[in-house]
Amino acid sequence: MARQWGPSLRAAEKAGCVVSASRAGQPAAGSWSCSGVIVSRGPDLVLCHGGILTPFLRAGSAALTAAGAAFLRGDSCGDDLRLHVQWGPAAASPAGGAERGRAGLCTPQCSAPQLGWKARECLGLTLLCAAAPLLRAARAALGRPGPGAPGLAALLPPEVGAPWGLPLRAPGPPWAAAAVLVECGAVWGSGVAVAPRLVVTCRHVAPREAARVLVRATPPKSAMIWGHVVFATQETSPYDIAVVSLEEDLQGIPLPVPTEHFHEGEAVSVVGFGVFGQACGPSVTSGILSAVVRVDDTPVMLQTTCAVHGGSSGGPLFSTCTGDLLGIVASNTRDNNTGATYPHLNFSVPVTVLQPALQRYRQTGDLGGLRELDGAVEPVKVVWRLQRPLTKAPRSKL
C-alpha cells in the first residue's frame, strides 16, 4: 500500500519553477507570478497558469473568452512583456537558475481554482485539471505558429502513463473501498460497510427507522443496493448513529477490521463523499488522532485533524498504518456566532462503542445492544455537547 513519494518529490523539485510576468522597466515588486512546470530543457518549455499574462494582452481579457479561442499566439501580448523563470531547490533564492523567454498562451477550457469557503464552510481545497488536456492544448498551440515550431510539440511528455516513470505499488488503500454513499430521500451522506448486508452511518443522514435507503458502493465493484434503517438513535442520544440493513450483499468489498486500541498522535484517514461526493466519488483526507476523550476510562469520542466537509458524515475513520476501523465521523466544528464551519476540527464515535452491539445484532438480530446507546450517561452527553455548563456565575473583573 505504500507509495514511493521520495522519488516523486525529487522529480517535482527539478520540474517546479516560478514564472513572473512584468513590463519592461517595471520594478520586480509590480510583477505577476505563479508556479509552473518545466516540461523540456532543450529547448526550455514551461507550462504555467495563463492568467498572469492577462494584463499584457493587446486585445484585453476578452480574447480569452472569444468564441473558438483555442490558443493565442505569442505576439498577442505587448512587446514590453518580460517573462522571468526561476527554478532550483528554492526558486526564489539566488541559488536557483533564471531564464527569460517569450510567451505562447494556450486557453484550454479548464481551470485550477482554489476553494476557500462554500456556504460558510472552510474548504481549503484546490481543483486541478488533468494534465492530458493541458498537454493536448499545448501540443496544438506549438504546432501552429510557424515553420519549425511543430518540432517543439514532440518535446512535450506523453499525455498518458505514470509521470516521470514512477510506478505506484497500489491504486489506493484497500480499506477505502468499505466507504459507501448513503441516500435517504433528499438527504445524502457517507457510511461504512461492516458486514455484507450491514452499513453504519449517522442518524442525521438516515434519521427514521424503517425508512428506505439507497446505498451506492464505490469502484471497483460499483453497485446500487436498496436497504432500510433498522436502528437510529434518538435525538436525545449523544451518539449520532444509524444502522442500515441491505436487501442484497455488497460483493467484493473488503470489510474493515475494528480496532481495540487507540493511540493519540497516530496517522488517520477519513473516507467520505464530502463537498462533491455525489458527482466525483469518495475522497480520502488525512490527519492525526489528536485526542481520545474518555469517560470512566472508556473512549467515548475521537478528535482528529482530517478535513471533514458536508457529506462526510457517517464515513469511516481508519488508521492509516494498519487500516483498522477506528470510528464513524459524526461532526465537524461550527462557530455559533458566525455560522462558519471548520473541517479540520472534527469528532467521531469510537468503533469500540458500537462493536459489541453490532456483533450482537449480526448474530441474533437483537437490537437491544444498539438501544443502549440511547441511555448514555450524563457525562457522555456533556462531552458530546462540546461545552461544559458553568457551575457558577463568573465573578466580574470590574
N, C-alpha and C positions, 0 to 999 in steps of 0.2 A: 504494500500500500504506500510505501514511502516514495516520494518524488525526488528527482535529482535536481534540487534547486540551486546547489552551488555552481555548477557549470552554467546554468541559466542566468544567474545573477552576474557572473563574469562576462557572459556574452552581452548582457544588457548594458553593462558598463562600457563596453567597447562600442556598442551601436548607439548609445544615447548621446544627445547633444543639445545645445541651446541655440535657437535661431532668433536673431534680433533684426528688426527692420527699422530703418531710420532714413531721414533725408540728408542729403549731402550738407555738411557743415552744421548739422544739428547736434547738440550735446547728447552724449550717451544716455543721460538721465531721461531724455524725452523719447527714447526708442520703444517700439513694441517688441515683445519677445514671447516665446513659447518653447516647449520641448519639441524635439524632433528625433527621427531615427535615420541613421546613416545606412543606406541600403547598398551603396557601392563606394569604393575608394579609388577606382581607376577607370574613368574619372569619377569625381565625387558626385553622388546623387543623394539627396536628403529629402525625406518626407516629413512634412510638418503641417500644422493647422493653418489653412489658408486665411483665417480671419485676421492674422497680423498684417496682411497685405491690403486689406480693405481700404485703409486711409490713403493708399497710394495709387488706387485705380484711376485711370484717366476718365472713365465713364461713371465713376462713383459706385456705390454698393449695389445699385440696380443691375449692374452687369452680372452679378452673381445669381440673380433670380430671373433673368431673362429666359424666355421660352427657348428650349433647345440648347441652353448653355451647358455643354458637357465639359469644356475646358476653356481657359483663357491663355492666350499666348503671353510670353514674357514681356513683349512690348506693350501689353495692356496697362502696365504700370508706368509711372512717370520716370523720366530719365534721371531724376535726382534720387531714386530709390537706392539705398545701400543695404545689402544683406551681410550679416556677420554671423558665422557659425563657430561655436566653441565646443570643444569636446575634451575628454580626459577624465581622470578619477573624480575630479570636481570641476565641472565645466566652467564655473565662474572663476577658477583660480588661475594665476599666471602660468601654472604648470601645464594647463590644457592647451591644445593646439587651436589655431584660428584660421579660418578661410573666409574669403569674400566671393560672392558669386551673383548670378542673375536668376531671377525668379521665373518659374513656369507654373502657373496657378491652375490646378485641377479643381473642379467643383462637382464631385460626385454627390449624389443625393443621399447623404448620410451625415451623421454628426456624432460628437462625443460630449454631450452636455453633462455638467455636474449638477446633481440634485441636492440642494441643501435642505429645504423644508417642503413638505407637502401636507396641506391641511393641518398645520401647526405641529407636525411630527418631524423631528430632526432625522433626516435620512442619511446624509453623508455618503451618497452613492454616486458613482460615475458610470454612465452608459457608454460603452465603446462599440464602434463599428468594427466588424470583422475586417481583417487585413486584406482578404481577397478582393472585395470591391474597390478598395483604395488602390491596390496594385493594378487592377484592370484599368481603372481610370488613368493612373499614371502612365501605363503602357500605351494607352490610346493617345494621351497627350503628347508623349515623346515621339510617337510615330508620325505626327502630322506637321510639325513646324517647318522643316526644310530638308534639303539634301544632307545625307549623312546622319541625320537625327535618329532614324529608326534603329540604328545600331545601339543607341543608348537604351532602348527598351529591353534589349537582350541582357543587359546588366542587372535588371531587377530580379530579385529572388522569385522562385516559383510560388504560385498562388495557393498551392495545396501542399499538405505534408507537414510534419513537425518542424517548427522553425529551428534553425541552427543545427539540424540533425540530432537533436537531443530526444531520444525516445523516453516516454513516460511509462513507468512499470505497470501502472493500472489506470483506467479511466476515472476512477474515483473510489472512495471508500465503500465497501460493500454494504456497511450498515446504513448508509444514507438511503438505500432503496426501501427501508422499512417505513419511511415517511410517506403519508398519503394526503391527498386533498379531500376534505370533507365538506359537502354541500348540504345544507338543510334549509330548503326554501330559498329565500334571497340572501341568506347568511352563508358565508363560507369561511373556512379556516383550515388548520392543519391537524393531523392526527398521526398516530403510530400504530402499526400492526403488531400486536403482542401474541397473536395466535392466528392460524389460517383464516378463522372466521370472526376475529375479535379485534376491534380498533378502540383505542383510548384517545379521547380528545377533551376539549373544555366544555363546561356547561354552557357558556355564553355562545359557543359555536353550535351546539345541538342541545337546546335548553329543555325540550319536552320529552318525557318518556313516551314511548310508542310512536314517536314521530318518524317519518320516512326520511332516510338519509342516503345520499349518493356518495360513494367513495371512489375516488379515482386514484389508481396506483400509478407509479412512475415507471419509465423505461428501466430495464429492457423488457419487462413484462407489463406493458401498458394494459390497463383493464378498467372497466366501469362496472361496479357491483352495487346493487341496492342493499340496504340494511335498515334496521330500526333501532332506536335508542332503547336499551333495556334498563339503563340506570342513568340518572342525572342527579347530582347533589342539589340540596335545597339552597335557596338564595341566602339563607342564614348560615350556611356552612362556609368555613374559611377555605375549603378545598374546592376549587373550580374544576370539576371533573365530570365527564360523561363517558359512558361505555356503549359502543355500537356493536350489535350482532349482525353479521353479514349473511346474505342468502346463499352465497357461494364462497368457495375457498379462494383466497388470494394465492395464485400459483406462482412459484418461482421467486418469492420474496423472502430474503433472509430474515428470520425472526431474531430480534435483539436479545442479548443476554442481560438480564437485570443485575445491577451491581449490588454488592452487600456493604461496601465501604465507600466513603467519600474522603477526598484529600484536597484540602484548601490549597489553592495555587496551581492545581493541575490544569493542563490544557483541555478545553472542552469545545464542542461544536454543537450548534443548533441547526437543524434541518427544518425548513418551513417554506410555506408558499406566501411569503410576505411581499407587499407592495405590488408586484406584477405577477404574482404566483399563478393566477388562473391562466394567463396568457403565456408565460415564459417557463413555467415549471418551478420546481423547488430550488432553493438556494441554500448554500452551506455557509454559515458565518462562524467565525472562531473567536475565542477569548479565553478567559481563565475562570475557574470556580473561585470567586473572591470571598465567599462566606457560606458556611453551613450553619444555619440557625437551628438550635436545639431547644427542646423543652423536656426537662427531666431526662437529659442525655439521649433523647430521641430526635433525629433530624426531622424537622417539620417544614423547612424552607431552604431552597438553594438560591444564592445570588450569583449571577455571572455577568461578564462584560461583553458577551456576544451581542451583536446587533440584532434586535428583535423588532420587527415592524408589524403593522396591522396585517392580519392574515397568517401570522406565525403562531398564533395562539393554538395550543393543543399539540404543537410539534414536539419531537423528541429532543432531549438534551443528551448528548453522548460524550463519553470520554474519548478524546481524540487519539490517545495512545492505545487503549485496549478495545475501543468500540463498544464497551458496555453501556447499556441504557442507564442514565443517571436520574432522569426525571422528565416531567411534562411541563412545557412552557405555559405559564398561566398569565403573566402580566409584565409589562414594562412600566416605566415611571412617568407620571403626569404631574405637571405643576398646576395645582388647583387655582393659583392666582392668575396665570397667563393662559392656561389650557395647553401649553406646549408639552409634547411627549418626547422623552429621551430614551432611545432604544438600547443604549449601551449599559443601562442600569435596569436589570430585569430579574424576574423571580420565577422559580419552577417548583412544582410539587415533587418531592423526592419519590423515586420509584419504590423505595422501601416502605412508604406509607401505603402504597397500592398493591404491592405484590402479593401479600398473603390473601387479601380479599379477591384479587383476580384469579389466583390459583384455586381458591375455594369455589368460585363461580364456574371455572372451566371444568372442574372435576365433578361437581354436584349440581350445578345450576342454581345454587342458593345465593341470593343477593344479600344475605344477612351481613356478611363482612363489609360489603360496599355501603350498606345503610349506616354502618357505624361511623362513616365519615361525616354524617350529618350531626353526630353527637360529640364533636370535638370539644375539648375542654376550653375554658375561657382563656388561659394563657396562649393557646394556639391561635385563637381568634384575635387576640391582641397583636400577636406577631404579624398576622396577615392583614391587619388594618394599616400596617406600615407606619404607625404612630402610636405613642403611648398616651393615655389620658393623664392630665395633670392631677396629681394627688392633692395639691393645694394651690391656692392662687399665689402667683409670684409676687414678691414684695416690690413696691415701687422704688425706683432709684432716685426719685425727685426729692 
